[in-house]
Amino acid sequence: MYHYYSSKNYKSYEGQKGKITINIIVIAGILIVCAVYLIEINRTVAQAYQLREFREQFQTKLTLSHELEIKAAEQKSVLNLEKVACDLKMVNVDKISYLPLTRDRMAYLLSNF
């Protein structure tokens, strides 16, 4: 009446021990690959977000640069310069006269140097 299945089950387990080990290694490998994949995807998303922020900053600075170039051109315009000259009470020079160059002047001494 006694059945000795335990010895059969033990032999069966011994035969499947290699298969179980391979299955565990395969599952562990798949989990490692999934973890590496998730880490790389997370890093890529973070870099894409940072790149988008840099592009926005670049666009902002480019717009500011164009605005400053326009302001600089406006400041250098003839009409604006004439207005500034009038505000400073400057007048047009019609006749130019130079100081006479004498021997005791520094310019004379430097010109002969």
ABEGO torsion letter per residue (X at the ends): XBBBAAAAAAAAAAAAAAAAAAAAAAAAAAAAAAAAAAAAAAAAAAAAAAAAAAAAAAAAAAAAAAAAAAAAAAAABAAAAAAAAAAAGBBBBABBBBBBBBAABAAAAAAAX
